[in-house]
Amino acid sequence: MTEVVRLTLVSHAMTDAMAAGRFPADEPLNDTGRRLVEAVAALELAGDTRQLTGPERRARQTAQLLGLQAATEPRLADLDCGRWRGEVLANIGPADLEVWLTEPARAPHGGESIADLIERVDGWLDSLTDDTLRTVAVTHPAVIRAAILLALDTPPKSFWRMDIAPLSHTVMHFRGGRWTLRL
């Protein structure tokens, strides 16, 4: 029987940027986010589960509050929104916003394109298919969207068609040479 690699992706908790509709920077969790994480029981993991987190404060705080001893993984970083970092969505020019939302290979903000993010996440997913059978990773909605697109072999233009809620868990399995999504 083929061994199955199990990946659980946890979306970080709420921040002020999320609540205000701002592009994220390296902000901490807000009071609501902290309260919601503290209300959730610590994740119960098998002893051999690899524990990872994105490098941003909000991901590291979520991991810590969930009781994880997570190592920082740079490839779990949020989408780099370049000069839009910290900006309110309403302050972005409509033409630039339209390009960003409809052309995954473009990055009008000067940061990372959706296509580049998907490529980065693909490389990270490939690294998980070694001898560690369980991984939990606290990361960002954009990273989780990219992983889902890859598992389903869906085109990048579908990136914005998924809502990833704060503290949600997305489980994927790797078997038979491909990732599957478990709902």
Disulfide bonds with the S-S distance in Angstrom:
none
